[in-house]
Amino acid sequence: MSLGSSLSTLQNNTLISPSGDFAFGFQQKEKDGFLLAIWFNKIPDRTIVCNEIAHAALLDTGNLVLVAQNSVTKWQSFDYPTDTILPGQVLSENLDSPRLVSRYQENNFSKGRFQFTLEKDGNLVLYTQHFPLDLSNYAYWSSQISGSKFSWVFNQSGYIFLQFDNGTIINIISSSNLSTRNFYQRAILEYDGVFRHYVYPKSTSSSKEQWSNKWTVSSSTPSNICQIINGKMGSGACGFNSYCTFDESQTKACHCPPGYSFIDPNDVMKGCKQNFVSQSCDQDFPETHLFDMSEMQNMDWVDSEYAYYKLVNEDWCRQACLEDCFCAAAIFSNGQECWKKKQPLSNGRVDAGVRVKALIKIRKANFTLTPGVLSKETHRSNSKLVIIGSVLLGSSGILNVMLILANFYANADNNDDLIILADWAYDCFKDGNVRVLVEDDMEALDDMKRVERYVMTAIWCIQEDPSLRPTMKKVLLMLEGSVGVPIPPDPASL
């Protein structure tokens, strides 16, 4: 049956099997009598093969039941929970799937990333899921009970507990201490991985001052989801490269660290992405000067480390991460310990009770790329290409000279002076004498490797053959040192 369709005695519609051999629906047997049944559909007498259901009822507990003629319940919705249990509901190990599965998001009811399962050994366990697969992953809470013949009960007195089959209560999960006579109650495994017990007054007369006419959290399990998920596999309570906070209202929130933004702002569990080009691992161009470390107090990504050092100070920890192209962040604690963290960063959380400092590697402001700059290919234009490169990558005497040279050279048709200037610059490079191009620029003279990289990039941009000129994306990466710059040919040689 498709969404929105129905079966009715008035419309005489049925549900047909794919082959057409069987049908399900209401079959009239007497003048005013109908059977809800399954029958052979391609033979004239439509022989009934299943007609045990005498009636369906929605009980005051919220349980939908299908009852046979002998008053035996043949099916009930309480045996097939989704993410919610209600007072009067009992989940036993005899059920096919005694578990709750969270929804994907608050208003997206597809299966999500967490499950609450009554195991065969009687242990009640909260798991993360191998999303999008329907498989358990990391256990982040359990009742720590094992044995056999247990049931998971939500009774009419507002208690949620485990009990033996003989009725002995062995572990109370939640208690509202409020009767279902005066309060609506529900318990739900929410999309953030927290199992919450809610209450709602049935009338104003049953509501005391502390109860407003809305769903109010009576208890939460676990008490702080951010601190309890520490699995080696998976992203943690929030997505990769993000971190989790949990406020006094028991609400989880996911955030991106400095230099990062959400992959999908409408689905923060997908995690965060860098807003800058990663550090090059080229030993000839380490790029340490292009990066800085942003500080966050009481911040950690648990189990994301790949190196640990002790008896070091904070400056050493900071510099060690800056000089390591694999290091995305460093955690400094106890005045002498340093952990290097790699991407993707997982199990991120802020914990005021843990005295640590996170040092997050980000690109310096003058070298940070706005999102999307490197995502689009651009025509091999001349002046626009190099001017944009100058704006993004900051100013340097030699860079500006070479960019101006490239701009005018690329637009010159018969300007002999410009052609001579370009030839002279290329000859300086070929002869290993680029120092004469920077003259008294002390900043440039202190970093001749970068000068040579800029010069080679500029020479590629002024190639007479437009097909040899790099794209804007390639120029940016070449100037930054993220990719190698091959030795350019003579601009006019081809």
N, C-alpha and C positions, 0 to 999 in steps of 0.2 A: 504494500500500500504506500502510495506517495504521500508527502506532507500535505495536509489539508483535506484528504479524502476520508470517507467514512462508509460504514455498512449500516443499512437501515432496512427495517421491515416494510417501510412505505415505498422505497425506491427499488426494492428487489435487486439490489446490486450485490456482487460477490467478488471474492478474491480468487483469481484463477492461477493454477500452477503454470510454469513456463510451457509445458507440453500440452496443457489444456485438459489433461486427464482427470485432474481433481479440482474441486471448488470448495471454498469456505465461505460461510455466510449464514443467513437466516433462511431456513426451509420450512414452508408452511405445511403442517400435517393435518390440521383440522381447521374449522372455520375461523376460529379466533386464536389458534395456537401456532407458535413458531419454535423451531429448534435451532440453536446455534450449533452448527455441525460441519463436518467434512464429508463429502460424498464423491462418487464416481460421476464425472461430468459429461462423458461422451456416450453414455448409454441412456435409453429412454426412461427407465424407472429411477435414475439418479440414486443408486443404492448408497445409504449412509454408512460410513465406516467409523465415525467418532461423533458421539452426541452426549458426552458425559456432562457437559456444562448446563446446569439448570438456570443459573442466574449469575450476574456480575453485580458487585456492590462496592461502593467507596465508603469505607468505614470512617468513623469519627477520629480514628488514629491517623488518618491519611493513607491507609493501606487499601490498595485496590485488589479485590479478590474475585476469583472465578470459582464458583461452588457447584459441585455435582448434585445430582438428584438425591443422593444419600447424605447430603449436607457436609460432605468432605471437601475441604479446600484443595482444588487441583492446581491452582497457581495463585501467587500473590506477589505484589510489587515489592514487599518487604524483603523477599528473598533475592532481589536483584537491585541492590542499591547503586547509586551513581556516586555522588560526592557527599550525600546527606543521609543522616539517620534521624529517626523521630522517636518520641516516647512510645514504648510498647514494642519496639523493634528489637529482635534478637538475631544476631549473626552467629551461627555455629560452624564448627569445622566440617560439618556434613554438607554444607552448601557448596555449589560448584565454585563460587568465587566470593568468599567472605571478606570483602575489601571495599574500600572507597578509593576512587580515583579523582583527583582534583580536575577542575576545568582548566582550559588553557589560559584564559583571561577572565576578568570579572564578567564580561558580557559575551564571551566566546565559550560555548558549552562543549566544544570538542575536548577530547582527553588531553590533560596537561602533563606536568612534569613531576608530580608527587603521588604517592599511594599510601594508604593505611591498611595493613593486611593482618588478618588473624592467621598465623602460620599453623601448620599441622601439629606442631609441638605445643600449641597453646600460647605462644608468645605473640603479643600484639606489637607490630613494628611499623614505624614511619620510614618510608624509603623515598629517595630521589629515583627518577625513572631514566632509562636509557632513551630519552626522547629523540626521535619520534617513535621509537619502538615501545611496545607495551611490556617492558621488562624492568624488574627492579634493579637498582644500582647500589646506592650507598645507604645503609641504615643509620639514620641520625637520631632516632629515639626508639626505645622499646620498653615494654612493661616489665621485662626481665623475669618473666614467668615461663616455665616450661613444664610440660606434662602432657596429658591427654584429656579429652572430653571436657573441653572448655567452651564457654559461650561468651559472646560480647553482647552486653545487655544495656539498653537505655530504658529504664523503668518509668512508671508514671509519677514517681516522686521526684524526678529530675536528676537521678543518679545514673552515671555511665560507668560500668564496671565489668570486670571479668569474674565469672563464677564457674564452679564445678557443675556438672549435670545434676547433682543432688541439691543445688541451690545455695551452696556455701560461697559467699563472696570472698574473693582472694585479693583483688586489687581494684581500688576505686580510681578511675581515670579522671572523672569530673563530677562535681556536685553543685547544683544551683541552690539547693535547700529551698526550692520553691515548688509548690504543687502545680501539676498540670491543670488542676481545676481553675486556677486563677491566672495562669500564665501559659501562653504558647511557648513551645520550646523546640529547638532544633540544634543539631551539631553537624558541622560541615568541615570537610577538609578543603580549605580554600586554595585558590590558585597560587598563593605565596608559600604554600607548604605548611601552614599552621592549621591545626585542628581546633576550631573554636566552638564553644557552647554558647548559644544565644537564647535570650528570653525576651518576651514581649507581653505586657499586661493585656489581659482580655478585656478589661473595662477600667474606667477611671477609678471606680470604687475599690478595685483590687490593687491599684497602683499607689504605692507609698511615695513619699517625696523623692526618694532616690531613684525611682523608676519613671522614666519618661515614656511617652507613647511612641516608641521606636524599638528596633532590635538592639539590645544591649549585650555586650560580651560578658558572660558570667565567668568563663575561664578559658585559658589558651594552653595548648600543648604543641610544641615546647614553649617555654616562657620567653625565649629570645632566639628566633630562628637564625639570626645573623651569626651568632657565636657557636652554634652547634653543628653546622655542616662543615666538615673538614676533609672530605674525601679526596684521595689521590686522583681519582677520575672525576670528571665533570667540572662545572664552573662554580659550584657553590650555591648559596642562597640567591645570588644574582648572576648575571651573565659574565662571560669572560671579559677581562680588562675593566671590570667595574667594581664597585664596592657597595656594601649593604649597611644601612642604618636602621635601628629599631627604636621608636620613640616611646614615651610613657603611655600613649594610647594604644600600645601594642600593634602598631602599624609598621610594616616593612616598607622601606624605600630603597631604590637602586640609583646610584649616581655614577658619573664618569669622573675620573681623576683629571687634573690639569693636562691640557694638550690632547684630550680625547673627547669624542662625542658619541652619542648613541648611534648604532647602526640603523635602528628603526625606532624613532621616538614613540611610536605607537605600540611597540613591543620591546620594552627595555630588557627583557630576559635574553634577548639576542646578543646583548653585550655592547661593548664600546670599541671604536676604531681610532687609530692614530690620526691626528690632523696634520701630520708632517711626514716627510720622507725619513726613513730609518737611517741610522748611522752606517756609514760605509765601513766594511771590514778590510779595506785596502790598506795595508801597512804603510804604503808610501804616502797616503792621504788619510790619516786617522780621524780627522774632522772633530777632534775634541773641542776645538775652539767654537764650533757651531752649536754646541749643546750646553744646557745648564740643568741644575737639579732643583726641582720645585719641592717644597717641604709640606708635609701633612703630619700633624700630631696624632698619636694613638691609632695609627693606620697600619694595617698589615694585609698581605696576601699570603695566607697560610699554605704551606706545601708547594709554593711556586719557586723555591730557591734551588739553585744549582751549585752554589759555592758558599762556604761559611768561613769566617775569620774571627779570631778573638785577640784580645790585647791590642786593639787598634783604636784610634780616635776617629771622630766624625769626619774630619777633613780627609783622612786617609780613605775612609769608606766612600766618601763622595767622589774622590778622584779615581778610585779603583773602578767605580761604575762608569764614570765618564770615559775612561780609556778602554773600556771593554765594549765592543760593538754588540755583544750578545746581551748585555745588561740593560733591562728595561727600567728597573727600579732597585733601590737598595734599602734595607731596613737596618737602622742603627738602634741598639738598645743597651741598657745597663752600662752605658758609658764606655764600653769596650768591645762590643760584639757587632759584627756586620754580616748580613746575609744578602747575597746578590740574587735578584729575581729575574726570571725570564718570561717571555710571552709564549702563549697567552697567560696572563695573570689570572689566578683562580682563587676562590674562597676569600675575596676581599671583604673587609669589614672595618668599621671604626669601633673601638672599644675603649671607653674612658678609663677602664680599670687596668689597661695594659700600657705601661709607660714606654712606648717605642716611637720612633720617628721614621716616617717613610720619605725617602729621597727619590723623586720620580724624574726620570730623564725626559726632558722636552727640548725641542729645538728653540734656540734663542729667537726673540721677537722678530729681528730683521731677517731671519732665515726660515720663518714659519710660513707654510703655504696655505692659502685659503682653500677650503674644500672645493674640489672639482678642477683646480688649475691643471693638474696633471692627468685628468681623466679624459680630456678631449684632444684629439689630434687637430693641428692647425696647419693651414697651408704654409708652404715654405716661403713665406714672405721675408723681406730683408729687414727694412727699418723697424717694423713693428716687432719682429721677433727679438731683436737684440735690445730694444728699448724696454720691453716688458721684462726681459731677463735682468736688466740693470735695476729696475724698480724693485723686483722681488729679492734680489740678492745683495742689496746694499751698494755702497759706493766705495770705490778704491781708485786711486789715481790711474793705475795702468788699465783697470777694467773700463773706466770711463773713456780713456783715450782709445782703446781698441774698439769699444762699442761705437763711438763717434766715427772712427775710421771705417768700420764695417757698414754703418748706415750710409755714409756719403759714397763709399766705394760702390756699394750695391746699386745706388741710384745714379751713378755717373756713367755717361755714355762715352764722351770724348775728352774728359778732363784729365789732361796729361799729368798735372801736378798731383792729383789724387792717386793716379795709377803709380806714379813714381814713389809716393809715400807708402803705398801698400807693398810695393816691391822691396823698399828699404826695410820695412817692418819684418817681412818674410826673411830677408837676407840676415837680419839680426838674429832671428830665431834659428835659422839654419846654421849659422856660425857659432851658436851658443853664446850670443852676446846680447841677451834681452835686457840686461841691466841698464843699457843706454836708453831704453824706452821709458824707464821710470825716473831717471835722473836723480833728483833729491828727495824722492818719496821714501822716507825712512820706514814707514809701515810696510810698503811693498818690498823694500830691500831686505827686511827681516824675514820675509816669507817668499823666497824666490820660486819654490815649487808651485805655489799657488799662482804666482805671476806667469810662469810657463804654461800652466793649465789654462789660464785666461787667454793668453796669447794664442795658443793652439786652437782654442774654441773660436776665437774671433776670426782666425784665418780660415777655419772651416766655413764660417758664416759669410765670407766674402768670396767664396769660390765663384769663378765666372760661370761655371755650369750650374744652373739652379738645382739640378737633380742631386748634386753632391752636398747641398746645404742641409744641415740637420733640421729636424722639426723643433718646434718650441719646447716640447717635452724633453727631447734629447739634449737641447742646449742647456736647459735648467739643470738636468742631471749631470751634464759634463762640467758646468761651472761649479756645482756643489761638490763634485768629486764622487758622486754616487755611482757613476760609471766611468770607465777609463776613457781617455781621450787619445785616439790614435794620432800618429804623426801626420799632419796635413800635407797635401801636395802644394806645389806652387800655385797660387790662385789663378794665374793666367796660363799655366803650363798645358792645360787641357783645352 
